[in-house]
């Protein structure tokens, strides 16, 4: 049998078919082209990963005050320890701690039988001397007794009267009375206790009003006036109550450079002498100032700035600070920057931001994250939350 050799044309045709077959296999193993058959949310997820999650707050207008804060202890303007003025045995206690008493009211009594007897004896002696004096007076008018006898009778009558007065005074001293109206703070004795002159029986205080003294730097005193309202916050309750400036001392303490300011708080505030309070005195006020949440501020050296949210992005605004309270700070934009009431500012997440950063608004920890609606920017989303 004769073997035929392939011609050049037939070899070219075979190579062509082989190349086509290899290309087909390659297309099958490569899968669909990029973009073909991908999920619609893939591009949205990629865009979301390019934004920074933040929390936002709102710039608002409100009255801001400058406060001078200090601490003090409440005291009663009138306070006294009521003591005995004679010796004896305590027979009765008429009031107890916490009782409200009026001026001159009897608080306690000592045994007084001896004093009563002494008063009766002195009154009898005075009556006898009075009759004798009247008799000698009539005789003296008739020149029947000497002037010396008359004077002796007169002096004896006066001495007897003085003796009766002293006996009456000693009897009154067996009754302990209130020197002024107020509240009984403390009782020292029990019935049956033996006392001497000056023994403490009660502590009494006038609690309406209560007072406290604070030392205010001289530079603030010119802004204060008698009758001005201040706030007191007791440590025990942490509930602020209203007080007022009662008086301002006319001199400056040369050692401290402060002026004593006396504050008064009216009764009915459930406060007691000795209560420790925080005092907040308003020294100035700015009306309708632009304020932002304290958490919106970022420090950079001695400068302060914040990030304003506009159309899903942020712009950095340098500000100067004014008055502040516990949650808000008064701000003034610098270098011609603009910030208005109602603008959204970043309150959490600012540390990772730069000028022009894209953001998305997220809820606080413990809540689900909020995605901006396709038809609204991040500012609108924050405003509706």
C-alpha positions in Angstrom: 0.0 0.0 0.0 1.3 3.4 -0.8 1.3 6.1 1.9 0.3 9.6 0.9 1.8 12.6 2.6 -0.5 15.5 3.8 -0.3 18.6 1.7 0.4 22.0 3.2 -3.2 23.1 2.7 -4.6 20.2 4.6 -2.2 20.8 7.5 -3.4 24.4 7.7 -7.0 23.3 7.8 -6.3 20.9 10.7 -4.5 23.6 12.8 -7.4 26.0 12.3 -10.0 23.5 13.6 -7.8 22.8 16.6 -7.5 26.5 17.5 -11.2 26.9 17.4 -11.8 24.0 19.7 -9.3 25.3 22.3 -10.9 28.8 22.2 -14.3 27.3 22.9 -13.1 25.4 25.9 -11.4 28.5 27.2 -14.7 30.5 27.0 -16.6 27.8 28.8 -14.2 27.7 31.7 -13.9 31.5 32.1 -17.6 32.0 33.0 -19.7 35.1 32.3 -18.0 38.4 31.5 -17.5 41.0 34.3 -20.8 42.6 35.3 -22.9 39.9 33.7 -25.3 38.2 36.2 -24.0 40.3 39.3 -26.5 41.3 42.1 -28.0 44.8 42.0 -26.9 45.5 45.6 -23.2 44.9 45.0 -22.5 48.4 43.8 -24.6 49.9 46.6 -22.6 48.0 49.2 -19.4 49.2 47.7 -20.6 52.8 47.9 -21.7 52.3 51.5 -18.2 51.0 52.5 -16.8 54.3 51.2 -18.8 56.4 53.7 -18.1 56.9 57.4 -20.8 56.2 60.0 -21.4 59.2 62.4 -24.0 60.5 64.8 -25.3 64.0 64.5 -26.9 66.8 66.5 -28.4 70.2 65.7 -27.2 73.7 66.2 -29.8 75.7 68.0 -30.5 79.1 69.5 -31.0 79.5 73.3 -30.2 81.9 76.1 -26.8 81.2 77.7 -25.7 82.4 81.1 -22.3 82.8 82.7 -22.3 81.2 86.1 -20.1 81.6 89.1 -20.3 78.3 91.0 -19.1 77.6 94.5 -20.2 75.6 97.6 -21.4 76.7 101.0 -23.3 75.5 104.1 -26.7 76.7 105.1 -27.1 78.4 108.5 -29.8 80.0 110.6 -29.6 83.8 111.0 -30.8 83.5 114.6 -29.7 80.5 116.6 -29.4 80.1 120.3 -28.8 77.6 123.0 -31.6 78.1 125.6 -30.2 77.7 129.1 -31.6 77.8 132.7 -31.3 81.0 134.7 -31.6 79.4 138.1 -30.9 76.1 139.9 -33.4 73.3 140.4 -34.9 70.1 139.1 -36.4 69.8 135.7 -40.1 69.1 136.2 -41.7 69.2 132.7 -40.6 69.5 129.1 -43.3 71.2 127.1 -41.8 70.8 123.6 -39.7 68.3 121.7 -37.2 68.5 118.8 -38.8 69.7 115.6 -41.5 71.7 117.4 -42.2 75.2 116.1 -42.5 77.7 118.9 -43.3 81.4 119.2 -41.4 84.1 121.0 -42.1 84.0 124.8 -43.6 80.5 124.7 -42.8 78.2 127.7 -40.5 75.4 126.7 -39.9 73.7 130.1 -40.4 74.2 133.8 -38.3 73.6 136.9 -39.7 72.6 140.3 -40.8 75.9 141.8 -42.5 75.3 145.2 -39.6 77.0 147.1 -39.8 80.0 144.9 -43.6 80.3 145.3 -43.2 80.3 149.1 -40.5 82.9 148.9 -42.6 85.1 146.8 -45.6 84.8 149.1 -43.4 85.7 152.1 -41.9 88.7 150.3 -45.3 90.0 149.3 -46.6 89.7 152.9 -43.5 91.6 154.1 -44.0 94.3 151.5 -47.7 94.7 152.5 -46.8 95.1 156.1 -44.1 97.7 155.4 -46.6 99.5 153.1 -49.2 99.8 155.9 -46.5 101.0 158.4 -45.3 103.6 155.9 -48.8 104.9 155.3 -49.4 105.3 159.0 -46.1 107.2 159.6 -46.8 109.3 156.6 -50.0 110.5 158.1 -48.3 111.2 161.4 -45.5 113.0 159.6 -48.0 115.2 157.9 -49.3 116.1 161.4 -45.7 116.6 162.7 -46.2 113.8 165.2 -43.0 111.9 164.1 -39.6 113.0 163.1 -38.4 113.2 159.5 -35.8 110.5 160.3 -38.6 108.0 161.4 -40.5 108.8 158.3 -37.5 108.2 156.0 -36.7 104.9 157.8 -40.3 103.7 157.2 -40.1 104.8 153.5 -36.8 103.0 152.9 -38.1 99.8 154.7 -41.2 99.8 152.4 -39.1 100.2 149.3 -36.7 97.4 150.4 -39.7 95.2 150.9 -41.1 96.0 147.5 -37.7 95.2 145.9 -37.6 91.9 147.8 -41.0 90.9 146.4 -39.9 91.9 142.9 -36.8 89.7 143.3 -38.8 86.8 144.6 -41.2 87.1 141.6 -38.3 87.2 139.2 -36.8 84.1 140.7 -40.1 82.3 140.3 -40.3 83.3 136.6 -36.8 82.0 136.0 -38.1 78.5 136.8 -40.0 78.6 133.5 -37.7 78.4 130.4 -39.1 80.5 127.6 -38.3 80.9 123.9 -36.3 84.1 123.2 -37.6 84.2 119.6 -39.8 82.3 117.3 -38.3 79.3 115.5 -37.9 75.5 115.5 -36.4 73.4 118.3 -33.3 71.7 116.9 -32.1 69.8 119.9 -33.1 68.8 123.5 -30.3 68.3 126.0 -32.1 67.2 129.2 -34.7 64.8 130.5 -37.3 65.3 133.2 -35.8 64.9 136.6 -32.3 66.2 135.7 -30.8 68.6 138.2 -29.7 71.9 136.7 -27.7 74.9 137.7 -27.7 78.4 136.3 -26.5 78.2 132.6 -27.4 74.5 131.9 -28.3 74.0 128.3 -31.9 72.8 127.7 -32.7 73.4 124.0 -31.1 74.6 120.8 -33.5 76.9 119.0 -33.2 78.4 115.5 -35.2 80.7 113.2 -35.3 78.8 109.9 -37.3 81.3 107.9 -35.2 82.2 106.0 -32.0 80.1 106.0 -28.8 81.9 105.0 -25.5 81.1 103.5 -22.4 83.2 102.8 -20.3 82.9 99.7 -17.1 84.7 98.7 -17.4 86.0 95.1 -14.4 87.4 93.2 -14.5 91.2 93.0 -14.7 91.2 89.2 -18.2 89.5 89.3 -19.7 91.6 92.1 -20.5 94.6 89.9 -22.9 92.4 88.0 -24.8 91.3 91.1 -27.6 93.0 93.0 -29.7 92.5 96.1 -32.8 90.5 95.3 -31.2 88.7 92.4 -32.2 85.0 92.1 -29.6 82.3 92.5 -29.8 78.5 92.5 -28.8 76.2 95.4 -28.4 72.4 94.8 -28.2 70.3 98.0 -25.8 67.4 97.8 -28.4 65.2 99.5 -31.2 65.6 96.9 -29.5 67.1 93.9 -32.7 69.1 93.3 -32.1 72.8 92.7 -34.1 75.3 94.8 -34.4 79.1 94.4 -32.7 81.5 96.7 -31.9 85.2 96.4 -29.1 87.6 97.2 -29.9 89.2 100.6 -27.0 91.6 100.9 -23.5 92.3 99.5 -20.7 93.3 101.8 -19.3 96.8 101.2 -15.6 95.8 101.4 -13.2 93.5 99.6 -11.2 90.9 101.5 -7.6 92.0 100.8 -6.3 88.5 101.3 -8.5 86.7 98.8 -9.8 89.5 96.6 -13.4 88.4 97.2 -16.6 90.0 98.5 -18.9 88.3 101.0 -22.4 87.8 99.5 -25.2 86.6 101.8 -27.9 84.5 100.2 -31.3 83.7 101.7 -33.7 80.8 101.0 -37.2 80.9 102.2 -38.7 78.1 104.3 -40.7 75.4 102.6 -37.7 74.1 100.5 -37.1 71.1 102.9 -33.7 72.4 103.8 -32.0 72.3 107.2 -29.2 74.3 108.9 -25.9 72.6 108.1 -26.9 71.4 104.7 -24.1 71.4 102.2 -25.1 73.1 98.9 -23.7 74.0 95.5 -24.3 77.6 94.6 -24.8 78.9 91.0 -24.9 82.6 90.6 -25.7 84.2 87.2 -23.1 86.9 86.4 -24.0 87.5 82.7 -26.4 86.4 80.0 -26.3 86.2 76.2 -29.8 86.1 74.6 -30.5 83.6 71.7 -26.9 82.5 71.2 -25.9 79.8 68.7 -25.1 76.6 70.6 -24.1 73.1 69.7 -23.9 69.8 71.8 -20.6 69.7 73.7 -19.8 66.4 72.0 -19.6 68.1 68.6 -16.5 70.0 69.5 -13.0 68.7 68.6 -9.8 70.2 70.1 -6.7 70.8 68.0 -4.1 72.5 70.2 -5.7 75.7 71.5 -8.2 75.7 68.6 -11.7 74.2 68.5 -13.6 73.1 65.4 -16.6 71.0 64.4 -17.9 69.2 61.3 -21.1 70.6 59.6 -23.1 68.1 57.6 -24.2 69.2 54.1 -25.6 66.8 51.4 -24.1 63.7 52.9 -20.6 65.2 53.3 -18.9 67.3 56.0 -17.1 70.6 56.1 -14.8 71.6 58.9 -15.7 74.8 60.8 -13.4 76.5 63.3 -15.2 78.1 66.1 -14.5 80.2 69.3 -16.3 79.1 72.5 -18.5 81.2 74.7 -20.7 80.4 77.7 -21.6 76.8 78.4 -23.9 74.7 80.5 -23.8 71.0 81.2 -24.7 69.9 77.7 -24.4 72.8 75.3 -21.7 75.3 74.4 -22.0 78.7 72.7 -20.0 78.8 69.5 -19.0 81.6 67.0 -17.7 80.5 63.6 -14.3 82.0 62.6 -12.6 82.9 59.3 -15.9 83.7 57.5 -17.3 80.2 58.0 -21.1 79.9 58.3 -23.1 77.9 60.8 -26.7 78.6 61.5 -29.5 77.3 63.7 -30.8 74.1 62.3 -27.6 72.9 60.8 -26.6 69.4 61.5 -23.2 68.8 63.2 -21.3 65.6 63.8 -21.5 64.6 67.5 -19.8 61.1 67.3 -17.2 59.8 64.9 -15.5 63.2 64.1 -12.1 61.9 64.9 -12.0 59.9 61.6 -13.3 62.8 59.4 -11.6 65.2 57.1 -12.8 68.1 55.0 -15.3 66.7 52.5 -15.5 63.2 54.0 -18.7 61.3 52.9 -20.8 60.2 55.9 -23.8 58.2 56.7 -25.9 58.9 59.8 -26.0 56.1 62.3 -28.0 55.8 65.5 -26.4 55.7 68.9 -25.1 52.4 70.3 -27.8 49.8 70.9 -29.9 50.9 68.0 -30.0 50.0 64.4 -28.1 52.0 61.8 -30.1 54.3 59.5 -29.3 54.4 55.8 -30.1 57.6 54.0 -33.0 57.4 51.6 -32.1 57.6 47.9 -34.2 60.7 47.5 -32.7 62.5 50.6 -29.3 63.4 51.6 -27.8 62.6 55.0 -28.8 66.0 56.4 -32.5 65.3 55.6 -32.2 61.8 57.2 -30.7 63.3 60.4 -33.4 65.9 60.6 -36.2 63.3 60.5 -34.7 61.2 63.3 
